[in-house]
Amino acid sequence: MPVLDGFGAAKAIRSRSPEVPILFYSMNDGRALMESAKAIGANGFITKSESAMLLLKAVGALSKKETFFPAL
C-alpha cells in the first residue's frame, strides 16, 4: 500500500470506525504477526497461502461479529 502499511491502516480504521471488522490477509505468516494484529484490534488473521475455503470461513465469522485467528 503506498501510504500506510496494514497495521497503520488498521489503526486508522479502528480509530475512525470501531465497528468495522478488520481481517488481516497477509503474505507473511507467523505467530508474532498475528499477535500484533490482535493487539491493534483486528478481528481476524489469515495467510494468503491458506485455501479459499478458509478465507470464506474467516469472512463468515467476521460477518457474524466473531473473531477468526486460526492456529499457526
PDB file of N, CA, C and O in Angstrom:
ATOM      1  N   MET A   1       0.864  -1.163   0.000  1.00  0.00           N
ATOM      2  CA  MET A   1       0.000   0.000   0.000  1.00  0.00           C
ATOM      3  C   MET A   1       0.910   1.225   0.000  1.00  0.00           C
ATOM      4  O   MET A   1       1.906   1.254   0.723  1.00  0.00           O
ATOM      5  N   PRO A   2       0.586   2.213  -0.784  1.00  0.00           N
ATOM      6  CA  PRO A   2       1.514   3.328  -0.973  1.00  0.00           C
ATOM      7  C   PRO A   2       1.701   4.263   0.223  1.00  0.00           C
ATOM      8  O   PRO A   2       2.786   4.824   0.374  1.00  0.00           O
ATOM      9  N   VAL A   3       0.711   4.451   1.066  1.00  0.00           N
ATOM     10  CA  VAL A   3       0.826   5.434   2.145  1.00  0.00           C
ATOM     11  C   VAL A   3       0.985   4.766   3.516  1.00  0.00           C
ATOM     12  O   VAL A   3       1.858   5.151   4.295  1.00  0.00           O
ATOM     13  N   LEU A   4       0.163   3.789   3.806  1.00  0.00           N
ATOM     14  CA  LEU A   4       0.191   3.094   5.097  1.00  0.00           C
ATOM     15  C   LEU A   4       0.431   1.607   4.882  1.00  0.00           C
ATOM     16  O   LEU A   4       0.065   1.058   3.843  1.00  0.00           O
ATOM     17  N   ASP A   5       1.040   0.960   5.858  1.00  0.00           N
ATOM     18  CA  ASP A   5       1.076  -0.496   5.818  1.00  0.00           C
ATOM     19  C   ASP A   5      -0.228  -1.006   6.443  1.00  0.00           C
ATOM     20  O   ASP A   5      -1.066  -0.211   6.869  1.00  0.00           O
ATOM     21  N   GLY A   6      -0.392  -2.312   6.495  1.00  0.00           N
ATOM     22  CA  GLY A   6      -1.625  -2.883   7.030  1.00  0.00           C
ATOM     23  C   GLY A   6      -1.899  -2.504   8.469  1.00  0.00           C
ATOM     24  O   GLY A   6      -3.049  -2.295   8.854  1.00  0.00           O
ATOM     25  N   PHE A   7      -0.851  -2.416   9.260  1.00  0.00           N
ATOM     26  CA  PHE A   7      -1.042  -2.045  10.664  1.00  0.00           C
ATOM     27  C   PHE A   7      -1.480  -0.595  10.800  1.00  0.00           C
ATOM     28  O   PHE A   7      -2.364  -0.281  11.597  1.00  0.00           O
ATOM     29  N   GLY A   8      -0.867   0.284  10.029  1.00  0.00           N
ATOM     30  CA  GLY A   8      -1.268   1.693  10.055  1.00  0.00           C
ATOM     31  C   GLY A   8      -2.700   1.875   9.589  1.00  0.00           C
ATOM     32  O   GLY A   8      -3.460   2.647  10.172  1.00  0.00           O
ATOM     33  N   ALA A   9      -3.065   1.153   8.523  1.00  0.00           N
ATOM     34  CA  ALA A   9      -4.437   1.234   8.015  1.00  0.00           C
ATOM     35  C   ALA A   9      -5.427   0.700   9.049  1.00  0.00           C
ATOM     36  O   ALA A   9      -6.481   1.298   9.265  1.00  0.00           O
ATOM     37  N   ALA A  10      -5.092  -0.421   9.686  1.00  0.00           N
ATOM     38  CA  ALA A  10      -5.986  -0.993  10.693  1.00  0.00           C
ATOM     39  C   ALA A  10      -6.175  -0.043  11.873  1.00  0.00           C
ATOM     40  O   ALA A  10      -7.288   0.104  12.378  1.00  0.00           O
ATOM     41  N   LYS A  11      -5.103   0.599  12.312  1.00  0.00           N
ATOM     42  CA  LYS A  11      -5.215   1.567  13.410  1.00  0.00           C
ATOM     43  C   LYS A  11      -6.115   2.731  13.022  1.00  0.00           C
ATOM     44  O   LYS A  11      -6.934   3.179  13.825  1.00  0.00           O
ATOM     45  N   ALA A  12      -5.967   3.224  11.789  1.00  0.00           N
ATOM     46  CA  ALA A  12      -6.796   4.344  11.330  1.00  0.00           C
ATOM     47  C   ALA A  12      -8.261   3.931  11.231  1.00  0.00           C
ATOM     48  O   ALA A  12      -9.151   4.677  11.639  1.00  0.00           O
ATOM     49  N   ILE A  13      -8.505   2.742  10.688  1.00  0.00           N
ATOM     50  CA  ILE A  13      -9.883   2.250  10.590  1.00  0.00           C
ATOM     51  C   ILE A  13     -10.482   2.084  11.974  1.00  0.00           C
ATOM     52  O   ILE A  13     -11.607   2.520  12.220  1.00  0.00           O
ATOM     53  N   ARG A  14      -9.741   1.459  12.883  1.00  0.00           N
ATOM     54  CA  ARG A  14     -10.240   1.208  14.231  1.00  0.00           C
ATOM     55  C   ARG A  14     -10.564   2.513  14.955  1.00  0.00           C
ATOM     56  O   ARG A  14     -11.557   2.588  15.679  1.00  0.00           O
ATOM     57  N   SER A  15      -9.731   3.548  14.766  1.00  0.00           N
ATOM     58  CA  SER A  15      -9.979   4.813  15.469  1.00  0.00           C
ATOM     59  C   SER A  15     -11.160   5.580  14.885  1.00  0.00           C
ATOM     60  O   SER A  15     -11.859   6.287  15.612  1.00  0.00           O
ATOM     61  N   ARG A  16     -11.386   5.449  13.594  1.00  0.00           N
ATOM     62  CA  ARG A  16     -12.477   6.199  12.947  1.00  0.00           C
ATOM     63  C   ARG A  16     -13.800   5.442  12.912  1.00  0.00           C
ATOM     64  O   ARG A  16     -14.873   6.040  12.997  1.00  0.00           O
ATOM     65  N   SER A  17     -13.710   4.132  12.787  1.00  0.00           N
ATOM     66  CA  SER A  17     -14.913   3.300  12.666  1.00  0.00           C
ATOM     67  C   SER A  17     -14.732   2.020  13.473  1.00  0.00           C
ATOM     68  O   SER A  17     -14.484   0.958  12.902  1.00  0.00           O
ATOM     69  N   PRO A  18     -14.853   2.109  14.780  1.00  0.00           N
ATOM     70  CA  PRO A  18     -14.558   0.955  15.634  1.00  0.00           C
ATOM     71  C   PRO A  18     -15.446  -0.258  15.376  1.00  0.00           C
ATOM     72  O   PRO A  18     -15.083  -1.370  15.760  1.00  0.00           O
ATOM     73  N   GLU A  19     -16.587  -0.077  14.744  1.00  0.00           N
ATOM     74  CA  GLU A  19     -17.500  -1.193  14.495  1.00  0.00           C
ATOM     75  C   GLU A  19     -17.143  -1.994  13.239  1.00  0.00           C
ATOM     76  O   GLU A  19     -17.687  -3.079  13.029  1.00  0.00           O
ATOM     77  N   VAL A  20     -16.244  -1.480  12.407  1.00  0.00           N
ATOM     78  CA  VAL A  20     -15.879  -2.155  11.159  1.00  0.00           C
ATOM     79  C   VAL A  20     -14.942  -3.326  11.464  1.00  0.00           C
ATOM     80  O   VAL A  20     -13.901  -3.136  12.092  1.00  0.00           O
ATOM     81  N   PRO A  21     -15.305  -4.538  11.022  1.00  0.00           N
ATOM     82  CA  PRO A  21     -14.408  -5.674  11.258  1.00  0.00           C
ATOM     83  C   PRO A  21     -13.151  -5.575  10.396  1.00  0.00           C
ATOM     84  O   PRO A  21     -13.210  -5.138   9.246  1.00  0.00           O
ATOM     85  N   ILE A  22     -12.025  -5.981  10.957  1.00  0.00           N
ATOM     86  CA  ILE A  22     -10.743  -5.920  10.253  1.00  0.00           C
ATOM     87  C   ILE A  22     -10.171  -7.325  10.166  1.00  0.00           C
ATOM     88  O   ILE A  22      -9.956  -7.985  11.183  1.00  0.00           O
ATOM     89  N   LEU A  23      -9.928  -7.773   8.943  1.00  0.00           N
ATOM     90  CA  LEU A  23      -9.325  -9.071   8.688  1.00  0.00           C
ATOM     91  C   LEU A  23      -7.981  -8.855   8.009  1.00  0.00           C
ATOM     92  O   LEU A  23      -7.916  -8.284   6.920  1.00  0.00           O
ATOM     93  N   PHE A  24      -6.922  -9.302   8.640  1.00  0.00           N
ATOM     94  CA  PHE A  24      -5.606  -9.258   8.005  1.00  0.00           C
ATOM     95  C   PHE A  24      -5.499 -10.449   7.056  1.00  0.00           C
ATOM     96  O   PHE A  24      -5.775 -11.585   7.441  1.00  0.00           O
ATOM     97  N   TYR A  25      -5.101 -10.184   5.831  1.00  0.00           N
ATOM     98  CA  TYR A  25      -4.899 -11.209   4.797  1.00  0.00           C
ATOM     99  C   TYR A  25      -3.489 -10.985   4.289  1.00  0.00           C
ATOM    100  O   TYR A  25      -3.256 -10.123   3.441  1.00  0.00           O
ATOM    101  N   SER A  26      -2.554 -11.757   4.805  1.00  0.00           N
ATOM    102  CA  SER A  26      -1.136 -11.450   4.656  1.00  0.00           C
ATOM    103  C   SER A  26      -0.350 -12.524   3.912  1.00  0.00           C
ATOM    104  O   SER A  26      -0.651 -13.714   4.002  1.00  0.00           O
ATOM    105  N   MET A  27       0.666 -12.074   3.175  1.00  0.00           N
ATOM    106  CA  MET A  27       1.622 -12.991   2.548  1.00  0.00           C
ATOM    107  C   MET A  27       2.520 -13.611   3.617  1.00  0.00           C
ATOM    108  O   MET A  27       3.022 -14.723   3.451  1.00  0.00           O
ATOM    109  N   ASN A  28       2.712 -12.894   4.693  1.00  0.00           N
ATOM    110  CA  ASN A  28       3.604 -13.336   5.769  1.00  0.00           C
ATOM    111  C   ASN A  28       2.813 -14.096   6.816  1.00  0.00           C
ATOM    112  O   ASN A  28       1.679 -13.743   7.139  1.00  0.00           O
ATOM    113  N   ASP A  29       3.422 -15.133   7.335  1.00  0.00           N
ATOM    114  CA  ASP A  29       2.753 -15.839   8.420  1.00  0.00           C
ATOM    115  C   ASP A  29       3.659 -15.853   9.645  1.00  0.00           C
ATOM    116  O   ASP A  29       4.856 -15.580   9.566  1.00  0.00           O
ATOM    117  N   GLY A  30       3.076 -16.163  10.724  1.00  0.00           N
ATOM    118  CA  GLY A  30       3.838 -16.204  11.964  1.00  0.00           C
ATOM    119  C   GLY A  30       3.007 -15.734  13.134  1.00  0.00           C
ATOM    120  O   GLY A  30       2.173 -14.837  13.014  1.00  0.00           O
ATOM    121  N   ARG A  31       3.253 -16.355  14.257  1.00  0.00           N
ATOM    122  CA  ARG A  31       2.512 -16.044  15.476  1.00  0.00           C
ATOM    123  C   ARG A  31       2.697 -14.585  15.899  1.00  0.00           C
ATOM    124  O   ARG A  31       1.736 -13.947  16.330  1.00  0.00           O
ATOM    125  N   ALA A  32       3.905 -14.051  15.783  1.00  0.00           N
ATOM    126  CA  ALA A  32       4.163 -12.669  16.214  1.00  0.00           C
ATOM    127  C   ALA A  32       3.345 -11.678  15.388  1.00  0.00           C
ATOM    128  O   ALA A  32       2.814 -10.710  15.932  1.00  0.00           O
ATOM    129  N   LEU A  33       3.240 -11.909  14.093  1.00  0.00           N
ATOM    130  CA  LEU A  33       2.453 -11.021  13.239  1.00  0.00           C
ATOM    131  C   LEU A  33       0.975 -11.088  13.605  1.00  0.00           C
ATOM    132  O   LEU A  33       0.296 -10.063  13.668  1.00  0.00           O
ATOM    133  N   MET A  34       0.481 -12.307  13.846  1.00  0.00           N
ATOM    134  CA  MET A  34      -0.913 -12.466  14.230  1.00  0.00           C
ATOM    135  C   MET A  34      -1.177 -11.805  15.583  1.00  0.00           C
ATOM    136  O   MET A  34      -2.214 -11.165  15.758  1.00  0.00           O
ATOM    137  N   GLU A  35      -0.274 -11.945  16.527  1.00  0.00           N
ATOM    138  CA  GLU A  35      -0.441 -11.314  17.836  1.00  0.00           C
ATOM    139  C   GLU A  35      -0.423  -9.789  17.719  1.00  0.00           C
ATOM    140  O   GLU A  35      -1.157  -9.103  18.430  1.00  0.00           O
ATOM    141  N   SER A  36       0.404  -9.265  16.833  1.00  0.00           N
ATOM    142  CA  SER A  36       0.424  -7.810  16.606  1.00  0.00           C
ATOM    143  C   SER A  36      -0.899  -7.342  16.028  1.00  0.00           C
ATOM    144  O   SER A  36      -1.404  -6.283  16.403  1.00  0.00           O
ATOM    145  N   ALA A  37      -1.466  -8.125  15.115  1.00  0.00           N
ATOM    146  CA  ALA A  37      -2.770  -7.786  14.543  1.00  0.00           C
ATOM    147  C   ALA A  37      -3.838  -7.770  15.631  1.00  0.00           C
ATOM    148  O   ALA A  37      -4.661  -6.856  15.685  1.00  0.00           O
ATOM    149  N   LYS A  38      -3.823  -8.774  16.492  1.00  0.00           N
ATOM    150  CA  LYS A  38      -4.773  -8.818  17.610  1.00  0.00           C
ATOM    151  C   LYS A  38      -4.606  -7.595  18.508  1.00  0.00           C
ATOM    152  O   LYS A  38      -5.589  -6.991  18.937  1.00  0.00           O
ATOM    153  N   ALA A  39      -3.362  -7.239  18.785  1.00  0.00           N
ATOM    154  CA  ALA A  39      -3.072  -6.143  19.715  1.00  0.00           C
ATOM    155  C   ALA A  39      -3.612  -4.803  19.233  1.00  0.00           C
ATOM    156  O   ALA A  39      -3.956  -3.948  20.049  1.00  0.00           O
ATOM    157  N   ILE A  40      -3.690  -4.611  17.934  1.00  0.00           N
ATOM    158  CA  ILE A  40      -4.220  -3.330  17.445  1.00  0.00           C
ATOM    159  C   ILE A  40      -5.719  -3.384  17.171  1.00  0.00           C
ATOM    160  O   ILE A  40      -6.305  -2.417  16.684  1.00  0.00           O
ATOM    161  N   GLY A  41      -6.335  -4.526  17.490  1.00  0.00           N
ATOM    162  CA  GLY A  41      -7.790  -4.614  17.399  1.00  0.00           C
ATOM    163  C   GLY A  41      -8.343  -5.311  16.175  1.00  0.00           C
ATOM    164  O   GLY A  41      -9.527  -5.172  15.872  1.00  0.00           O
ATOM    165  N   ALA A  42      -7.507  -6.064  15.460  1.00  0.00           N
ATOM    166  CA  ALA A  42      -8.022  -6.817  14.316  1.00  0.00           C
ATOM    167  C   ALA A  42      -8.968  -7.908  14.802  1.00  0.00           C
ATOM    168  O   ALA A  42      -8.836  -8.409  15.918  1.00  0.00           O
ATOM    169  N   ASN A  43      -9.909  -8.263  13.964  1.00  0.00           N
ATOM    170  CA  ASN A  43     -10.879  -9.298  14.299  1.00  0.00           C
ATOM    171  C   ASN A  43     -10.497 -10.663  13.733  1.00  0.00           C
ATOM    172  O   ASN A  43     -11.061 -11.686  14.121  1.00  0.00           O
ATOM    173  N   GLY A  44      -9.531 -10.667  12.811  1.00  0.00           N
ATOM    174  CA  GLY A  44      -9.123 -11.926  12.222  1.00  0.00           C
ATOM    175  C   GLY A  44      -7.797 -11.807  11.496  1.00  0.00           C
ATOM    176  O   GLY A  44      -7.322 -10.711  11.199  1.00  0.00           O
ATOM    177  N   PHE A  45      -7.211 -12.971  11.217  1.00  0.00           N
ATOM    178  CA  PHE A  45      -5.924 -13.026  10.532  1.00  0.00           C
ATOM    179  C   PHE A  45      -5.871 -14.321   9.740  1.00  0.00           C
ATOM    180  O   PHE A  45      -6.197 -15.387  10.263  1.00  0.00           O
ATOM    181  N   ILE A  46      -5.465 -14.233   8.490  1.00  0.00           N
ATOM    182  CA  ILE A  46      -5.292 -15.420   7.652  1.00  0.00           C
ATOM    183  C   ILE A  46      -4.152 -15.144   6.684  1.00  0.00           C
ATOM    184  O   ILE A  46      -3.948 -14.008   6.257  1.00  0.00           O
ATOM    185  N   THR A  47      -3.416 -16.186   6.344  1.00  0.00           N
ATOM    186  CA  THR A  47      -2.335 -16.014   5.382  1.00  0.00           C
ATOM    187  C   THR A  47      -2.832 -16.346   3.981  1.00  0.00           C
ATOM    188  O   THR A  47      -3.772 -17.121   3.805  1.00  0.00           O
ATOM    189  N   LYS A  48      -2.191 -15.751   3.002  1.00  0.00           N
ATOM    190  CA  LYS A  48      -2.588 -15.961   1.613  1.00  0.00           C
ATOM    191  C   LYS A  48      -2.263 -17.366   1.127  1.00  0.00           C
ATOM    192  O   LYS A  48      -2.742 -17.776   0.070  1.00  0.00           O
ATOM    193  N   SER A  49      -1.466 -18.103   1.872  1.00  0.00           N
ATOM    194  CA  SER A  49      -1.156 -19.476   1.492  1.00  0.00           C
ATOM    195  C   SER A  49      -2.278 -20.449   1.879  1.00  0.00           C
ATOM    196  O   SER A  49      -2.256 -21.614   1.480  1.00  0.00           O
ATOM    197  N   GLU A  50      -3.238 -19.979   2.641  1.00  0.00           N
ATOM    198  CA  GLU A  50      -4.361 -20.823   3.055  1.00  0.00           C
ATOM    199  C   GLU A  50      -5.347 -21.001   1.893  1.00  0.00           C
ATOM    200  O   GLU A  50      -5.279 -20.289   0.891  1.00  0.00           O
ATOM    201  N   SER A  51      -6.238 -21.939   2.043  1.00  0.00           N
ATOM    202  CA  SER A  51      -7.225 -22.216   0.997  1.00  0.00           C
ATOM    203  C   SER A  51      -8.288 -21.117   0.939  1.00  0.00           C
ATOM    204  O   SER A  51      -8.496 -20.366   1.892  1.00  0.00           O
ATOM    205  N   ALA A  52      -8.942 -21.056  -0.204  1.00  0.00           N
ATOM    206  CA  ALA A  52     -10.035 -20.098  -0.375  1.00  0.00           C
ATOM    207  C   ALA A  52     -11.163 -20.395   0.612  1.00  0.00           C
ATOM    208  O   ALA A  52     -11.847 -19.478   1.067  1.00  0.00           O
ATOM    209  N   MET A  53     -11.356 -21.652   0.937  1.00  0.00           N
ATOM    210  CA  MET A  53     -12.413 -22.015   1.891  1.00  0.00           C
ATOM    211  C   MET A  53     -12.145 -21.424   3.274  1.00  0.00           C
ATOM    212  O   MET A  53     -13.073 -21.000   3.962  1.00  0.00           O
ATOM    213  N   LEU A  54     -10.883 -21.397   3.676  1.00  0.00           N
ATOM    214  CA  LEU A  54     -10.555 -20.815   4.975  1.00  0.00           C
ATOM    215  C   LEU A  54     -10.796 -19.306   4.957  1.00  0.00           C
ATOM    216  O   LEU A  54     -11.239 -18.735   5.954  1.00  0.00           O
ATOM    217  N   LEU A  55     -10.508 -18.668   3.841  1.00  0.00           N
ATOM    218  CA  LEU A  55     -10.797 -17.242   3.703  1.00  0.00           C
ATOM    219  C   LEU A  55     -12.303 -17.000   3.821  1.00  0.00           C
ATOM    220  O   LEU A  55     -12.731 -16.063   4.494  1.00  0.00           O
ATOM    221  N   LEU A  56     -13.092 -17.831   3.177  1.00  0.00           N
ATOM    222  CA  LEU A  56     -14.550 -17.686   3.278  1.00  0.00           C
ATOM    223  C   LEU A  56     -15.039 -17.897   4.703  1.00  0.00           C
ATOM    224  O   LEU A  56     -15.952 -17.208   5.156  1.00  0.00           O
ATOM    225  N   LYS A  57     -14.436 -18.847   5.413  1.00  0.00           N
ATOM    226  CA  LYS A  57     -14.799 -19.063   6.821  1.00  0.00           C
ATOM    227  C   LYS A  57     -14.459 -17.833   7.660  1.00  0.00           C
ATOM    228  O   LYS A  57     -15.226 -17.440   8.539  1.00  0.00           O
ATOM    229  N   ALA A  58     -13.311 -17.235   7.383  1.00  0.00           N
ATOM    230  CA  ALA A  58     -12.903 -16.037   8.121  1.00  0.00           C
ATOM    231  C   ALA A  58     -13.885 -14.893   7.884  1.00  0.00           C
ATOM    232  O   ALA A  58     -14.314 -14.228   8.827  1.00  0.00           O
ATOM    233  N   VAL A  59     -14.234 -14.672   6.631  1.00  0.00           N
ATOM    234  CA  VAL A  59     -15.184 -13.597   6.300  1.00  0.00           C
ATOM    235  C   VAL A  59     -16.540 -13.896   6.933  1.00  0.00           C
ATOM    236  O   VAL A  59     -17.195 -12.994   7.455  1.00  0.00           O
ATOM    237  N   GLY A  60     -16.960 -15.152   6.890  1.00  0.00           N
ATOM    238  CA  GLY A  60     -18.224 -15.533   7.524  1.00  0.00           C
ATOM    239  C   GLY A  60     -18.220 -15.267   9.019  1.00  0.00           C
ATOM    240  O   GLY A  60     -19.202 -14.768   9.570  1.00  0.00           O
ATOM    241  N   ALA A  61     -17.123 -15.597   9.672  1.00  0.00           N
ATOM    242  CA  ALA A  61     -17.023 -15.364  11.119  1.00  0.00           C
ATOM    243  C   ALA A  61     -17.113 -13.879  11.433  1.00  0.00           C
ATOM    244  O   ALA A  61     -17.840 -13.474  12.341  1.00  0.00           O
ATOM    245  N   LEU A  62     -16.378 -13.070  10.685  1.00  0.00           N
ATOM    246  CA  LEU A  62     -16.399 -11.629  10.940  1.00  0.00           C
ATOM    247  C   LEU A  62     -17.770 -11.036  10.649  1.00  0.00           C
ATOM    248  O   LEU A  62     -18.194 -10.095  11.319  1.00  0.00           O
ATOM    249  N   SER A  63     -18.464 -11.579   9.655  1.00  0.00           N
ATOM    250  CA  SER A  63     -19.808 -11.056   9.341  1.00  0.00           C
ATOM    251  C   SER A  63     -20.799 -11.340  10.466  1.00  0.00           C
ATOM    252  O   SER A  63     -21.831 -10.679  10.575  1.00  0.00           O
ATOM    253  N   LYS A  64     -20.475 -12.338  11.312  1.00  0.00           N
ATOM    254  CA  LYS A  64     -21.317 -12.666  12.470  1.00  0.00           C
ATOM    255  C   LYS A  64     -20.771 -12.051  13.756  1.00  0.00           C
ATOM    256  O   LYS A  64     -21.167 -12.422  14.861  1.00  0.00           O
ATOM    257  N   LYS A  65     -19.858 -11.108  13.584  1.00  0.00           N
ATOM    258  CA  LYS A  65     -19.234 -10.415  14.716  1.00  0.00           C
ATOM    259  C   LYS A  65     -18.409 -11.348  15.602  1.00  0.00           C
ATOM    260  O   LYS A  65     -18.277 -11.124  16.805  1.00  0.00           O
ATOM    261  N   GLU A  66     -17.854 -12.402  14.987  1.00  0.00           N
ATOM    262  CA  GLU A  66     -16.950 -13.316  15.677  1.00  0.00           C
ATOM    263  C   GLU A  66     -15.523 -12.984  15.261  1.00  0.00           C
ATOM    264  O   GLU A  66     -15.305 -12.218  14.323  1.00  0.00           O
ATOM    265  N   THR A  67     -14.564 -13.558  15.955  1.00  0.00           N
ATOM    266  CA  THR A  67     -13.164 -13.390  15.553  1.00  0.00           C
ATOM    267  C   THR A  67     -12.713 -14.651  14.820  1.00  0.00           C
ATOM    268  O   THR A  67     -13.351 -15.701  14.901  1.00  0.00           O
ATOM    269  N   PHE A  68     -11.593 -14.520  14.100  1.00  0.00           N
ATOM    270  CA  PHE A  68     -11.046 -15.660  13.369  1.00  0.00           C
ATOM    271  C   PHE A  68      -9.535 -15.593  13.393  1.00  0.00           C
ATOM    272  O   PHE A  68      -8.920 -14.845  12.633  1.00  0.00           O
ATOM    273  N   PHE A  69      -8.944 -16.383  14.272  1.00  0.00           N
ATOM    274  CA  PHE A  69      -7.492 -16.467  14.402  1.00  0.00           C
ATOM    275  C   PHE A  69      -7.107 -17.944  14.453  1.00  0.00           C
ATOM    276  O   PHE A  69      -6.981 -18.512  15.537  1.00  0.00           O
ATOM    277  N   PRO A  70      -6.919 -18.572  13.284  1.00  0.00           N
ATOM    278  CA  PRO A  70      -6.567 -19.989  13.294  1.00  0.00           C
ATOM    279  C   PRO A  70      -5.172 -20.223  13.875  1.00  0.00           C
ATOM    280  O   PRO A  70      -4.315 -19.340  13.840  1.00  0.00           O
ATOM    281  N   ALA A  71      -4.966 -21.405  14.398  1.00  0.00           N
ATOM    282  CA  ALA A  71      -3.647 -21.759  14.933  1.00  0.00           C
ATOM    283  C   ALA A  71      -2.638 -21.829  13.804  1.00  0.00           C
ATOM    284  O   ALA A  71      -2.917 -22.387  12.742  1.00  0.00           O
ATOM    285  N   LEU A  72      -1.472 -21.265  14.034  1.00  0.00           N
ATOM    286  CA  LEU A  72      -0.403 -21.309  13.021  1.00  0.00           C
ATOM    287  C   LEU A  72       0.548 -22.439  13.309  1.00  0.00           C
ATOM    288  O   LEU A  72       1.512 -22.638  12.570  1.00  0.00           O
TER     289      LEU A  72
END
